[in-house]
Amino acid sequence: MDLLLILTYAGICIAVFKIFNIPLTKWTVPTAVLGGIVIIGVLMILMNYNHPFTANARQVYTSVPIMPLVRGKVIEVPVRPNQLIKAGDVLFKLDPEPFEAVVEQREAEVAAAQQQVPQLLAQLASAQATTNAAKAERDRTQKAYQRYAEGRKKGGKNSPFTELEVENRQQAYLAAEAQLQVAQANQTNAQLAYDSQINGVNTNVARLQSQLDKALFDLEQTVVHAPTDGYVTQLGLRKGMVAVPMPLRPVMTFIPKEESIFVGAFWENSIKRLKEGDEAEFIVTAQPGIVFKGTVVQVMPTIAEGEFQANGSLLGAEAFFVHSRSLVIIDPEPRFDEFDFPMGISGQVAIYTEHFHHVSMIRKVLLRMQGWVNYIFPFH
């Protein structure tokens, strides 16, 4: 861009010297040179601060790495590369047989656990009956013991009940009391087993049902679908390959169908007056001679060259020697998408602010001249 401005001034000077027959003297030539330095210098300063230009611009897009959530052998890859597909279309399939076997096993376990619930109720009823019988036996032996003990106490030596008989009745009562405690403990265990629930479902059934749900989820993951509208590019996945979720190794790259954005890398002293909504124009190498319009969406608030992370490594002085640029996001006009360019093409961007707006005309002319230069391949 600077060279074009210099060549344009040189061409104007030559034309003026030729048309007006101005002699080449020690006064005219230095005057033309110094005048060019002043004029071009002033114009460059005004344009660089108010209507910056960068030759480092590119269309950017997001790619989605596709990887399965389960391990399996690829049995089908119905998707075709570089063809637009809809969200939900099948990208590839894994062998479902191992996962179907796990699902059947979990279903059998859930069914068995569900059948155990009535058994728990029957066990509880049996434990309650045993408790009732033990309680009745305890009450009977208790009354017999009390009757023998009172008879022995009242009759004294003339009592019909001997000391041994009283002791036997006491032992029988204590044994019945112990049996009742065992029966009550068994009833409590049966009650707890039957009442063990979560959200109204037996805990064992709920646990096995969660395992079944996980098995069903894994079975669903054997069919991988497109996350959004888009296409797969540089497809290398083939039938018979083994796809694994870990380590994280994507098996294909999916490109979502999204609105285009253009990003220009500007020198930091060129972004001082840029703001959202400023007018922008850009040219692309793939389409010489055409200027596209756009709008500034955002001046990125961060610069990658200044980044560091807590990873145990110190930041060296060489990190400060890198010349950094600030990224500016450009929203291109709808006409840009009509050309169906490959994603990621490069270009050059000029932004026009509201300051010294009349000077922007020179920048626009230079940008169009640069677009014509793109016809000449050796310049790239």
Buried (B, 14 or more C-beta within 10 A) or exposed (E): BEEBBBEBBEEEBEEEBEEEEBEEEEEBBEEBEEEBEEEBEEBBEBBBBBBBBBEBBBBEBEBBEBBBEBEBBBBEBEBEBEEEBEEEEBBBBBBBEBBEEBBEEBBEBBEEBBEBBEEBEEBBEEBBEBBEEBBEBBEEBBEBBEEBBEBBEEEEEEBEBEEEBBBBBBEBBBEBBEBBEEBBEBBEEBBEBBEEEEEEBBBBBBBBBEBBEEBBEBBBBBBBBBEBBBBBBEBEBEEEEEBBEEEEEBBBBBBBEEEBBBBBBBBEEBBEBBEEEBBBBBBBBBBBEBBBEBBBBBBBEEBEEEEEEEEEEEEEEEEEEEEEBBBBBBBBBEEBEEEEBEBEBBBBBBBBBEEBEEBBEBBBEBBBBBBEBBEEEEEE
